[in-house]
Every structure is written in structure tokens, then in C-alpha cells.
Amino acid sequence: MPAPETAEAKRIACAEIVPDCPFTASAATEEELLQKVVAHAARDHGITEVTPELAARVKAAIKSRSMR
Ligand SMILES: [Zn+2]
């Protein structure tokens, strides 16, 4: 279990990639967040293949929460 202060340090809004999509996710690590986004994309957008271009767009949309 991640410690509360390190949980959900990364956030993403799907709307950054798919306009008008209300989905947002947060996770402790970029890798974990990516997995959530991929699962959402497959379920709600029918995206079954994450191309390098899509992965780059997702990574660009990830926001790191300040931990200071
Ligand atoms: Zn979406």
C-alpha cells in the first residue's frame, strides 16, 4: 500500500487527449497512471492499441502534483 502522502501524485484528465471526455485519473506513479488511462481508453474509447504517438500525448498530459 502506498503511503497517503505519496499516493495520487500524478494526475491526468482525458479531456487533454479526447475533448469533452470527463474521465480523470490519479496515481502514485506515471506507470500506474498510464495503466489506468489505457484501461479507460480501451473501455470508453475503443482504443485497443497504444501507439507511441498516443503514449507521448498521454505522457504530455500528465500533471505532477507538487509535493512540497
Ligand atoms: Zn476518455
N, CA, C, O and the ligand as a Tripos MOL2 file, in Angstrom:
@<TRIPOS>MOLECULE
protein
  273   271    69     0     0
PROTEIN
NO_CHARGES

@<TRIPOS>ATOM
      1 N           0.8420   -1.2060    0.0000 N.3       1 MET1
      2 CA          0.0000    0.0000    0.0000 C.3       1 MET1
      3 C           0.8740    1.2520    0.0000 C.2       1 MET1
      4 O           1.7890    1.3710    0.8160 O.2       1 MET1
      5 N           0.6030    2.1670   -0.8930 N.am      2 PRO2
      6 CA          1.3840    3.4110   -0.8900 C.3       2 PRO2
      7 C           1.0250    4.2930    0.2940 C.2       2 PRO2
      8 O          -0.1170    4.2960    0.7550 O.2       2 PRO2
      9 N           1.9800    5.0220    0.7710 N.am      3 ALA3
     10 CA          1.7210    5.9530    1.8600 C.3       3 ALA3
     11 C           0.8230    7.0790    1.3460 C.2       3 ALA3
     12 O           0.9270    7.4720    0.1840 O.2       3 ALA3
     13 N          -0.0470    7.5910    2.1930 N.am      4 PRO4
     14 CA         -1.0070    8.6200    1.7480 C.3       4 PRO4
     15 C          -0.3290    9.8240    1.1030 C.2       4 PRO4
     16 O          -0.8500   10.3940    0.1440 O.2       4 PRO4
     17 N           0.8150   10.2060    1.6210 N.am      5 GLU5
     18 CA          1.4460   11.4140    1.0860 C.3       5 GLU5
     19 C           2.0860   11.2080   -0.2890 C.2       5 GLU5
     20 O           2.4120   12.1720   -0.9820 O.2       5 GLU5
     21 N           2.2620    9.9410   -0.6730 N.am      6 THR6
     22 CA          2.8320    9.6980   -1.9940 C.3       6 THR6
     23 C           1.7610    9.2300   -2.9820 C.2       6 THR6
     24 O           2.0120    9.1570   -4.1850 O.2       6 THR6
     25 N           0.5730    8.9140   -2.4720 N.am      7 ALA7
     26 CA         -0.4840    8.4270   -3.3470 C.3       7 ALA7
     27 C          -1.0110    9.5540   -4.2290 C.2       7 ALA7
     28 O          -1.0800   10.7100   -3.8130 O.2       7 ALA7
     29 N          -1.3750    9.1970   -5.4400 N.am      8 GLU8
     30 CA         -2.0300   10.1260   -6.3480 C.3       8 GLU8
     31 C          -1.2130   11.3840   -6.5860 C.2       8 GLU8
     32 O          -1.7520   12.4910   -6.5940 O.2       8 GLU8
     33 N           0.0730   11.2150   -6.7770 N.am      9 ALA9
     34 CA          0.9420   12.3570   -7.0440 C.3       9 ALA9
     35 C           0.8700   12.7790   -8.5050 C.2       9 ALA9
     36 O           1.2350   13.8990   -8.8610 O.2       9 ALA9
     37 N           0.3970   11.8730   -9.3370 N.am     10 LYS10
     38 CA          0.2800   12.1800  -10.7710 C.3      10 LYS10
     39 C          -1.1930   12.1960  -11.1460 C.2      10 LYS10
     40 O          -1.9760   11.3610  -10.6930 O.2      10 LYS10
     41 N          -1.5520   13.1510  -11.9720 N.am     11 ARG11
     42 CA         -2.9480   13.2650  -12.3970 C.3      11 ARG11
     43 C          -3.0320   13.4380  -13.9050 C.2      11 ARG11
     44 O          -2.1150   13.9440  -14.5520 O.2      11 ARG11
     45 N          -4.1590   13.0040  -14.4360 N.am     12 ILE12
     46 CA         -4.3860   13.2320  -15.8690 C.3      12 ILE12
     47 C          -5.8730   13.4460  -16.1030 C.2      12 ILE12
     48 O          -6.7170   12.8390  -15.4430 O.2      12 ILE12
     49 N          -6.1730   14.3060  -17.0400 N.am     13 ALA13
     50 CA         -7.5480   14.4950  -17.4900 C.3      13 ALA13
     51 C          -7.6110   13.9990  -18.9250 C.2      13 ALA13
     52 O          -6.8550   14.4480  -19.7870 O.2      13 ALA13
     53 N          -8.5110   13.0770  -19.1650 N.am     14 CYS14
     54 CA         -8.6200   12.5120  -20.5160 C.3      14 CYS14
     55 C          -8.9820   13.6020  -21.5320 C.2      14 CYS14
     56 O          -8.6720   13.4920  -22.7180 O.2      14 CYS14
     57 N          -9.6440   14.6570  -21.0390 N.am     15 ALA15
     58 CA        -10.0500   15.7420  -21.9300 C.3      15 ALA15
     59 C          -8.8550   16.3970  -22.6170 C.2      15 ALA15
     60 O          -9.0030   17.0370  -23.6590 O.2      15 ALA15
     61 N          -7.6670   16.2320  -22.0270 N.am     16 GLU16
     62 CA         -6.4540   16.7650  -22.6640 C.3      16 GLU16
     63 C          -6.1590   16.0160  -23.9610 C.2      16 GLU16
     64 O          -5.4780   16.5270  -24.8500 O.2      16 GLU16
     65 N          -6.6790   14.8100  -24.0460 N.am     17 ILE17
     66 CA         -6.3980   13.9590  -25.1980 C.3      17 ILE17
     67 C          -7.6480   13.7840  -26.0450 C.2      17 ILE17
     68 O          -7.6110   13.8970  -27.2700 O.2      17 ILE17
     69 N          -8.7690   13.5010  -25.3580 N.am     18 VAL18
     70 CA        -10.0490   13.3410  -26.0380 C.3      18 VAL18
     71 C         -10.9750   14.4550  -25.5580 C.2      18 VAL18
     72 O         -11.4900   14.3840  -24.4420 O.2      18 VAL18
     73 N         -11.1940   15.4760  -26.3720 N.am     19 PRO19
     74 CA        -12.0350   16.5920  -25.9530 C.3      19 PRO19
     75 C         -13.4010   16.1270  -25.4510 C.2      19 PRO19
     76 O         -14.0200   15.2300  -26.0240 O.2      19 PRO19
     77 N         -13.8560   16.7620  -24.3650 N.am     20 ASP20
     78 CA        -15.1790   16.5090  -23.7880 C.3      20 ASP20
     79 C         -15.2690   15.2210  -22.9820 C.2      20 ASP20
     80 O         -16.3390   14.9130  -22.4550 O.2      20 ASP20
     81 N         -14.1930   14.4610  -22.8670 N.am     21 CYS21
     82 CA        -14.2530   13.2690  -22.0290 C.3      21 CYS21
     83 C         -14.0760   13.6950  -20.5750 C.2      21 CYS21
     84 O         -13.1040   14.3800  -20.2530 O.2      21 CYS21
     85 N         -14.9860   13.3090  -19.6980 N.am     22 PRO22
     86 CA        -14.9320   13.7420  -18.2960 C.3      22 PRO22
     87 C         -13.9910   12.9040  -17.4370 C.2      22 PRO22
     88 O         -13.8240   13.1930  -16.2520 O.2      22 PRO22
     89 N         -13.3830   11.8860  -18.0020 N.am     23 PHE23
     90 CA        -12.5620   10.9710  -17.2070 C.3      23 PHE23
     91 C         -11.2940   11.6380  -16.6920 C.2      23 PHE23
     92 O         -10.5620   12.2820  -17.4430 O.2      23 PHE23
     93 N         -11.0540   11.4730  -15.4200 N.am     24 THR24
     94 CA         -9.7720   11.8800  -14.8510 C.3      24 THR24
     95 C          -9.2580   10.7300  -13.9980 C.2      24 THR24
     96 O         -10.0350    9.9140  -13.5030 O.2      24 THR24
     97 N          -7.9590   10.6750  -13.8360 N.am     25 ALA25
     98 CA         -7.3800    9.6190  -13.0180 C.3      25 ALA25
     99 C          -6.1740   10.1740  -12.2940 C.2      25 ALA25
    100 O          -5.5650   11.1580  -12.7120 O.2      25 ALA25
    101 N          -5.8460    9.5160  -11.1970 N.am     26 SER26
    102 CA         -4.6440    9.8980  -10.4840 C.3      26 SER26
    103 C          -3.9900    8.6330   -9.9590 C.2      26 SER26
    104 O          -4.6610    7.6400   -9.6770 O.2      26 SER26
    105 N          -2.6790    8.6820   -9.8310 N.am     27 ALA27
    106 CA         -1.9330    7.5140   -9.3720 C.3      27 ALA27
    107 C          -0.6150    7.9810   -8.7750 C.2      27 ALA27
    108 O          -0.2060    9.1310   -8.9320 O.2      27 ALA27
    109 N           0.0250    7.0680   -8.0960 N.am     28 ALA28
    110 CA          1.2730    7.4230   -7.4250 C.3      28 ALA28
    111 C           2.4200    7.5600   -8.4170 C.2      28 ALA28
    112 O           3.3370    8.3570   -8.2190 O.2      28 ALA28
    113 N           2.3570    6.7800   -9.4780 N.am     29 THR29
    114 CA          3.4510    6.8090  -10.4500 C.3      29 THR29
    115 C           2.8940    6.9860  -11.8590 C.2      29 THR29
    116 O           1.7270    6.7040  -12.1300 O.2      29 THR29
    117 N           3.7580    7.4570  -12.7370 N.am     30 GLU30
    118 CA          3.3560    7.6570  -14.1210 C.3      30 GLU30
    119 C           2.9530    6.3330  -14.7660 C.2      30 GLU30
    120 O           2.0120    6.2700  -15.5570 O.2      30 GLU30
    121 N           3.6850    5.2790  -14.4130 N.am     31 GLU31
    122 CA          3.4160    3.9650  -14.9830 C.3      31 GLU31
    123 C           2.0160    3.4810  -14.5890 C.2      31 GLU31
    124 O           1.2610    2.9730  -15.4190 O.2      31 GLU31
    125 N           1.6920    3.6510  -13.3130 N.am     32 GLU32
    126 CA          0.3910    3.2320  -12.8120 C.3      32 GLU32
    127 C          -0.7130    4.0590  -13.4670 C.2      32 GLU32
    128 O          -1.7630    3.5390  -13.8420 O.2      32 GLU32
    129 N          -0.4520    5.3460  -13.5920 N.am     33 LEU33
    130 CA         -1.4300    6.2390  -14.2010 C.3      33 LEU33
    131 C          -1.6730    5.8570  -15.6560 C.2      33 LEU33
    132 O          -2.8090    5.8560  -16.1300 O.2      33 LEU33
    133 N          -0.6150    5.5410  -16.3380 N.am     34 LEU34
    134 CA         -0.7060    5.1330  -17.7410 C.3      34 LEU34
    135 C          -1.6030    3.9060  -17.8810 C.2      34 LEU34
    136 O          -2.4030    3.8110  -18.8130 O.2      34 LEU34
    137 N          -1.4600    2.9660  -16.9400 N.am     35 GLN35
    138 CA         -2.2650    1.7540  -16.9910 C.3      35 GLN35
    139 C          -3.7460    2.0820  -16.8170 C.2      35 GLN35
    140 O          -4.6010    1.4820  -17.4680 O.2      35 GLN35
    141 N          -4.0460    3.0430  -15.9320 N.am     36 LYS36
    142 CA         -5.4400    3.4390  -15.7230 C.3      36 LYS36
    143 C          -6.0060    4.0840  -16.9760 C.2      36 LYS36
    144 O          -7.1420    3.8170  -17.3680 O.2      36 LYS36
    145 N          -5.2020    4.9370  -17.6000 N.am     37 VAL37
    146 CA         -5.6550    5.6260  -18.8060 C.3      37 VAL37
    147 C          -5.8800    4.6330  -19.9390 C.2      37 VAL37
    148 O          -6.8550    4.7330  -20.6850 O.2      37 VAL37
    149 N          -4.9750    3.6830  -20.0550 N.am     38 VAL38
    150 CA         -5.0980    2.6750  -21.1100 C.3      38 VAL38
    151 C          -6.3700    1.8520  -20.9000 C.2      38 VAL38
    152 O          -7.0850    1.5490  -21.8550 O.2      38 VAL38
    153 N          -6.6440    1.4950  -19.6470 N.am     39 ALA39
    154 CA         -7.8460    0.7170  -19.3420 C.3      39 ALA39
    155 C          -9.0970    1.5240  -19.6780 C.2      39 ALA39
    156 O         -10.0620    0.9950  -20.2290 O.2      39 ALA39
    157 N          -9.0660    2.8150  -19.3390 N.am     40 HIS40
    158 CA        -10.1950    3.6930  -19.6490 C.3      40 HIS40
    159 C         -10.3620    3.8480  -21.1620 C.2      40 HIS40
    160 O         -11.4740    3.7770  -21.6850 O.2      40 HIS40
    161 N          -9.2530    4.0590  -21.8470 N.am     41 ALA41
    162 CA         -9.3000    4.2630  -23.3020 C.3      41 ALA41
    163 C          -9.8770    3.0350  -24.0030 C.2      41 ALA41
    164 O         -10.6470    3.1520  -24.9560 O.2      41 ALA41
    165 N          -9.4980    1.8700  -23.5210 N.am     42 ALA42
    166 CA         -9.9980    0.6370  -24.1220 C.3      42 ALA42
    167 C         -11.4910    0.4880  -23.8860 C.2      42 ALA42
    168 O         -12.2380    0.0970  -24.7820 O.2      42 ALA42
    169 N         -11.9230    0.8080  -22.6560 N.am     43 ARG43
    170 CA        -13.3200    0.6010  -22.2750 C.3      43 ARG43
    171 C         -14.2380    1.6580  -22.8860 C.2      43 ARG43
    172 O         -15.3120    1.3390  -23.3950 O.2      43 ARG43
    173 N         -13.8040    2.9190  -22.8310 N.am     44 ASP44
    174 CA        -14.7000    4.0110  -23.2160 C.3      44 ASP44
    175 C         -14.4280    4.5840  -24.6010 C.2      44 ASP44
    176 O         -15.2880    5.2580  -25.1680 O.2      44 ASP44
    177 N         -13.2580    4.3300  -25.1480 N.am     45 HIS45
    178 CA        -12.9420    4.9020  -26.4510 C.3      45 HIS45
    179 C         -12.6360    3.8330  -27.4960 C.2      45 HIS45
    180 O         -12.3960    4.1470  -28.6620 O.2      45 HIS45
    181 N         -12.6460    2.5750  -27.0760 N.am     46 GLY46
    182 CA        -12.3940    1.5000  -28.0240 C.3      46 GLY46
    183 C         -10.9650    1.4810  -28.5430 C.2      46 GLY46
    184 O         -10.6830    0.9240  -29.6040 O.2      46 GLY46
    185 N         -10.0630    2.1020  -27.7770 N.am     47 ILE47
    186 CA         -8.6590    2.1270  -28.1870 C.3      47 ILE47
    187 C          -7.9690    0.8860  -27.6170 C.2      47 ILE47
    188 O          -7.7600    0.7730  -26.4090 O.2      47 ILE47
    189 N          -7.6280   -0.0210  -28.4950 N.am     48 THR48
    190 CA         -7.0350   -1.2740  -28.0300 C.3      48 THR48
    191 C          -5.5270   -1.2940  -28.2250 C.2      48 THR48
    192 O          -4.8300   -2.1530  -27.6850 O.2      48 THR48
    193 N          -5.0340   -0.3440  -28.9990 N.am     49 GLU49
    194 CA         -3.5950   -0.3060  -29.2340 C.3      49 GLU49
    195 C          -3.0570    1.0720  -28.8610 C.2      49 GLU49
    196 O          -3.5160    2.0880  -29.3850 O.2      49 GLU49
    197 N          -2.1010    1.1000  -27.9700 N.am     50 VAL50
    198 CA         -1.4860    2.3670  -27.5790 C.3      50 VAL50
    199 C          -0.2560    2.5810  -28.4610 C.2      50 VAL50
    200 O           0.7920    1.9670  -28.2650 O.2      50 VAL50
    201 N          -0.4190    3.4600  -29.4200 N.am     51 THR51
    202 CA          0.6950    3.7530  -30.3230 C.3      51 THR51
    203 C           1.7040    4.6450  -29.6080 C.2      51 THR51
    204 O           1.3660    5.3010  -28.6230 O.2      51 THR51
    205 N           2.9350    4.6710  -30.0980 N.am     52 PRO52
    206 CA          3.9270    5.5750  -29.4960 C.3      52 PRO52
    207 C           3.4410    7.0170  -29.4810 C.2      52 PRO52
    208 O           3.7170    7.7570  -28.5370 O.2      52 PRO52
    209 N           2.7200    7.4180  -30.5210 N.am     53 GLU53
    210 CA          2.2080    8.7850  -30.5790 C.3      53 GLU53
    211 C           1.1950    9.0280  -29.4670 C.2      53 GLU53
    212 O           1.2240   10.0640  -28.8030 O.2      53 GLU53
    213 N           0.2940    8.0550  -29.2710 N.am     54 LEU54
    214 CA         -0.7110    8.1920  -28.2250 C.3      54 LEU54
    215 C          -0.0520    8.2020  -26.8540 C.2      54 LEU54
    216 O          -0.4180    9.0010  -25.9910 O.2      54 LEU54
    217 N           0.9100    7.3270  -26.6520 N.am     55 ALA55
    218 CA          1.6170    7.2790  -25.3770 C.3      55 ALA55
    219 C           2.2960    8.6110  -25.0880 C.2      55 ALA55
    220 O           2.3180    9.0670  -23.9450 O.2      55 ALA55
    221 N           2.8470    9.2310  -26.1230 N.am     56 ALA56
    222 CA          3.5100   10.5220  -25.9530 C.3      56 ALA56
    223 C           2.4960   11.5980  -25.5770 C.2      56 ALA56
    224 O           2.7780   12.4600  -24.7440 O.2      56 ALA56
    225 N           1.3220   11.5470  -26.1920 N.am     57 ARG57
    226 CA          0.2790   12.5300  -25.8740 C.3      57 ARG57
    227 C          -0.2080   12.3470  -24.4460 C.2      57 ARG57
    228 O          -0.4510   13.3200  -23.7320 O.2      57 ARG57
    229 N          -0.3460   11.1030  -24.0390 N.am     58 VAL58
    230 CA         -0.7810   10.8260  -22.6670 C.3      58 VAL58
    231 C           0.2630   11.3460  -21.6800 C.2      58 VAL58
    232 O          -0.0740   12.0060  -20.6970 O.2      58 VAL58
    233 N           1.5160   11.0450  -21.9470 N.am     59 LYS59
    234 CA          2.5770   11.4800  -21.0290 C.3      59 LYS59
    235 C           2.6520   12.9980  -20.9550 C.2      59 LYS59
    236 O           2.9330   13.5640  -19.8980 O.2      59 LYS59
    237 N           2.4000   13.6530  -22.0850 N.am     60 ALA60
    238 CA          2.4370   15.1140  -22.1070 C.3      60 ALA60
    239 C           1.2920   15.7070  -21.2940 C.2      60 ALA60
    240 O           1.3830   16.8320  -20.8030 O.2      60 ALA60
    241 N           0.2020   14.9270  -21.1560 N.am     61 ALA61
    242 CA         -0.9780   15.4240  -20.4560 C.3      61 ALA61
    243 C          -0.9170   15.1660  -18.9570 C.2      61 ALA61
    244 O          -1.7370   15.6840  -18.1990 O.2      61 ALA61
    245 N           0.0480   14.3720  -18.5340 N.am     62 ILE62
    246 CA          0.1570   14.0410  -17.1110 C.3      62 ILE62
    247 C           0.6730   15.2510  -16.3250 C.2      62 ILE62
    248 O           1.6460   15.9030  -16.7040 O.2      62 ILE62
    249 N          -0.0110   15.5170  -15.2310 N.am     63 LYS63
    250 CA          0.3810   16.6180  -14.3520 C.3      63 LYS63
    251 C           0.9150   16.0400  -13.0400 C.2      63 LYS63
    252 O           0.3060   15.1600  -12.4320 O.2      63 LYS63
    253 N           2.0230   16.5410  -12.6410 N.am     64 SER64
    254 CA          2.5760   16.1110  -11.3500 C.3      64 SER64
    255 C           2.1050   17.0880  -10.2730 C.2      64 SER64
    256 O           2.2190   18.3060  -10.4150 O.2      64 SER64
    257 N           1.5860   16.5270   -9.2170 N.am     65 ARG65
    258 CA          1.1490   17.3670   -8.1160 C.3      65 ARG65
    259 C           2.3670   17.7640   -7.2830 C.2      65 ARG65
    260 O           3.2310   16.9410   -6.9810 O.2      65 ARG65
    261 N           2.4100   19.0010   -6.9340 N.am     66 SER66
    262 CA          3.5160   19.4590   -6.0950 C.3      66 SER66
    263 C           3.4620   18.7750   -4.7330 C.2      66 SER66
    264 O           2.4160   18.7560   -4.0850 O.2      66 SER66
    265 N           4.5640   18.2280   -4.3100 N.am     67 MET67
    266 CA          4.5980   17.5300   -3.0370 C.3      67 MET67
    267 C           5.2590   18.3740   -1.9530 C.2      67 MET67
    268 O           5.5240   17.8950   -0.8500 O.2      67 MET67
    269 N           5.5200   19.6330   -2.2810 N.am     68 ARG68
    270 CA          6.1810   20.4910   -1.2930 C.3      68 ARG68
    271 C           5.2410   20.9180   -0.1870 C.2      68 ARG68
    272 O           5.6460   21.6430    0.7220 O.2      68 ARG68
    273 ZN        -11.6010    9.4110  -22.1150 Zn       69 ZN69
@<TRIPOS>BOND
     1     1     2 1
     2     2     3 1
     3     3     4 2
     4     3     5 am
     5     5     6 1
     6     6     7 1
     7     7     8 2
     8     7     9 am
     9     9    10 1
    10    10    11 1
    11    11    12 2
    12    11    13 am
    13    13    14 1
    14    14    15 1
    15    15    16 2
    16    15    17 am
    17    17    18 1
    18    18    19 1
    19    19    20 2
    20    19    21 am
    21    21    22 1
    22    22    23 1
    23    23    24 2
    24    23    25 am
    25    25    26 1
    26    26    27 1
    27    27    28 2
    28    27    29 am
    29    29    30 1
    30    30    31 1
    31    31    32 2
    32    31    33 am
    33    33    34 1
    34    34    35 1
    35    35    36 2
    36    35    37 am
    37    37    38 1
    38    38    39 1
    39    39    40 2
    40    39    41 am
    41    41    42 1
    42    42    43 1
    43    43    44 2
    44    43    45 am
    45    45    46 1
    46    46    47 1
    47    47    48 2
    48    47    49 am
    49    49    50 1
    50    50    51 1
    51    51    52 2
    52    51    53 am
    53    53    54 1
    54    54    55 1
    55    55    56 2
    56    55    57 am
    57    57    58 1
    58    58    59 1
    59    59    60 2
    60    59    61 am
    61    61    62 1
    62    62    63 1
    63    63    64 2
    64    63    65 am
    65    65    66 1
    66    66    67 1
    67    67    68 2
    68    67    69 am
    69    69    70 1
    70    70    71 1
    71    71    72 2
    72    71    73 am
    73    73    74 1
    74    74    75 1
    75    75    76 2
    76    75    77 am
    77    77    78 1
    78    78    79 1
    79    79    80 2
    80    79    81 am
    81    81    82 1
    82    82    83 1
    83    83    84 2
    84    83    85 am
    85    85    86 1
    86    86    87 1
    87    87    88 2
    88    87    89 am
    89    89    90 1
    90    90    91 1
    91    91    92 2
    92    91    93 am
    93    93    94 1
    94    94    95 1
    95    95    96 2
    96    95    97 am
    97    97    98 1
    98    98    99 1
    99    99   100 2
   100    99   101 am
   101   101   102 1
   102   102   103 1
   103   103   104 2
   104   103   105 am
   105   105   106 1
   106   106   107 1
   107   107   108 2
   108   107   109 am
   109   109   110 1
   110   110   111 1
   111   111   112 2
   112   111   113 am
   113   113   114 1
   114   114   115 1
   115   115   116 2
   116   115   117 am
   117   117   118 1
   118   118   119 1
   119   119   120 2
   120   119   121 am
   121   121   122 1
   122   122   123 1
   123   123   124 2
   124   123   125 am
   125   125   126 1
   126   126   127 1
   127   127   128 2
   128   127   129 am
   129   129   130 1
   130   130   131 1
   131   131   132 2
   132   131   133 am
   133   133   134 1
   134   134   135 1
   135   135   136 2
   136   135   137 am
   137   137   138 1
   138   138   139 1
   139   139   140 2
   140   139   141 am
   141   141   142 1
   142   142   143 1
   143   143   144 2
   144   143   145 am
   145   145   146 1
   146   146   147 1
   147   147   148 2
   148   147   149 am
   149   149   150 1
   150   150   151 1
   151   151   152 2
   152   151   153 am
   153   153   154 1
   154   154   155 1
   155   155   156 2
   156   155   157 am
   157   157   158 1
   158   158   159 1
   159   159   160 2
   160   159   161 am
   161   161   162 1
   162   162   163 1
   163   163   164 2
   164   163   165 am
   165   165   166 1
   166   166   167 1
   167   167   168 2
   168   167   169 am
   169   169   170 1
   170   170   171 1
   171   171   172 2
   172   171   173 am
   173   173   174 1
   174   174   175 1
   175   175   176 2
   176   175   177 am
   177   177   178 1
   178   178   179 1
   179   179   180 2
   180   179   181 am
   181   181   182 1
   182   182   183 1
   183   183   184 2
   184   183   185 am
   185   185   186 1
   186   186   187 1
   187   187   188 2
   188   187   189 am
   189   189   190 1
   190   190   191 1
   191   191   192 2
   192   191   193 am
   193   193   194 1
   194   194   195 1
   195   195   196 2
   196   195   197 am
   197   197   198 1
   198   198   199 1
   199   199   200 2
   200   199   201 am
   201   201   202 1
   202   202   203 1
   203   203   204 2
   204   203   205 am
   205   205   206 1
   206   206   207 1
   207   207   208 2
   208   207   209 am
   209   209   210 1
   210   210   211 1
   211   211   212 2
   212   211   213 am
   213   213   214 1
   214   214   215 1
   215   215   216 2
   216   215   217 am
   217   217   218 1
   218   218   219 1
   219   219   220 2
   220   219   221 am
   221   221   222 1
   222   222   223 1
   223   223   224 2
   224   223   225 am
   225   225   226 1
   226   226   227 1
   227   227   228 2
   228   227   229 am
   229   229   230 1
   230   230   231 1
   231   231   232 2
   232   231   233 am
   233   233   234 1
   234   234   235 1
   235   235   236 2
   236   235   237 am
   237   237   238 1
   238   238   239 1
   239   239   240 2
   240   239   241 am
   241   241   242 1
   242   242   243 1
   243   243   244 2
   244   243   245 am
   245   245   246 1
   246   246   247 1
   247   247   248 2
   248   247   249 am
   249   249   250 1
   250   250   251 1
   251   251   252 2
   252   251   253 am
   253   253   254 1
   254   254   255 1
   255   255   256 2
   256   255   257 am
   257   257   258 1
   258   258   259 1
   259   259   260 2
   260   259   261 am
   261   261   262 1
   262   262   263 1
   263   263   264 2
   264   263   265 am
   265   265   266 1
   266   266   267 1
   267   267   268 2
   268   267   269 am
   269   269   270 1
   270   270   271 1
   271   271   272 2
@<TRIPOS>SUBSTRUCTURE
     1 MET1         2 RESIDUE 1 A MET
     2 PRO2         6 RESIDUE 1 A PRO
     3 ALA3        10 RESIDUE 1 A ALA
     4 PRO4        14 RESIDUE 1 A PRO
     5 GLU5        18 RESIDUE 1 A GLU
     6 THR6        22 RESIDUE 1 A THR
     7 ALA7        26 RESIDUE 1 A ALA
     8 GLU8        30 RESIDUE 1 A GLU
     9 ALA9        34 RESIDUE 1 A ALA
    10 LYS10       38 RESIDUE 1 A LYS
    11 ARG11       42 RESIDUE 1 A ARG
    12 ILE12       46 RESIDUE 1 A ILE
    13 ALA13       50 RESIDUE 1 A ALA
    14 CYS14       54 RESIDUE 1 A CYS
    15 ALA15       58 RESIDUE 1 A ALA
    16 GLU16       62 RESIDUE 1 A GLU
    17 ILE17       66 RESIDUE 1 A ILE
    18 VAL18       70 RESIDUE 1 A VAL
    19 PRO19       74 RESIDUE 1 A PRO
    20 ASP20       78 RESIDUE 1 A ASP
    21 CYS21       82 RESIDUE 1 A CYS
    22 PRO22       86 RESIDUE 1 A PRO
    23 PHE23       90 RESIDUE 1 A PHE
    24 THR24       94 RESIDUE 1 A THR
    25 ALA25       98 RESIDUE 1 A ALA
    26 SER26      102 RESIDUE 1 A SER
    27 ALA27      106 RESIDUE 1 A ALA
    28 ALA28      110 RESIDUE 1 A ALA
    29 THR29      114 RESIDUE 1 A THR
    30 GLU30      118 RESIDUE 1 A GLU
    31 GLU31      122 RESIDUE 1 A GLU
    32 GLU32      126 RESIDUE 1 A GLU
    33 LEU33      130 RESIDUE 1 A LEU
    34 LEU34      134 RESIDUE 1 A LEU
    35 GLN35      138 RESIDUE 1 A GLN
    36 LYS36      142 RESIDUE 1 A LYS
    37 VAL37      146 RESIDUE 1 A VAL
    38 VAL38      150 RESIDUE 1 A VAL
    39 ALA39      154 RESIDUE 1 A ALA
    40 HIS40      158 RESIDUE 1 A HIS
    41 ALA41      162 RESIDUE 1 A ALA
    42 ALA42      166 RESIDUE 1 A ALA
    43 ARG43      170 RESIDUE 1 A ARG
    44 ASP44      174 RESIDUE 1 A ASP
    45 HIS45      178 RESIDUE 1 A HIS
    46 GLY46      182 RESIDUE 1 A GLY
    47 ILE47      186 RESIDUE 1 A ILE
    48 THR48      190 RESIDUE 1 A THR
    49 GLU49      194 RESIDUE 1 A GLU
    50 VAL50      198 RESIDUE 1 A VAL
    51 THR51      202 RESIDUE 1 A THR
    52 PRO52      206 RESIDUE 1 A PRO
    53 GLU53      210 RESIDUE 1 A GLU
    54 LEU54      214 RESIDUE 1 A LEU
    55 ALA55      218 RESIDUE 1 A ALA
    56 ALA56      222 RESIDUE 1 A ALA
    57 ARG57      226 RESIDUE 1 A ARG
    58 VAL58      230 RESIDUE 1 A VAL
    59 LYS59      234 RESIDUE 1 A LYS
    60 ALA60      238 RESIDUE 1 A ALA
    61 ALA61      242 RESIDUE 1 A ALA
    62 ILE62      246 RESIDUE 1 A ILE
    63 LYS63      250 RESIDUE 1 A LYS
    64 SER64      254 RESIDUE 1 A SER
    65 ARG65      258 RESIDUE 1 A ARG
    66 SER66      262 RESIDUE 1 A SER
    67 MET67      266 RESIDUE 1 A MET
    68 ARG68      270 RESIDUE 1 A ARG
    69 ZN69       273 GROUP 0 **** ****
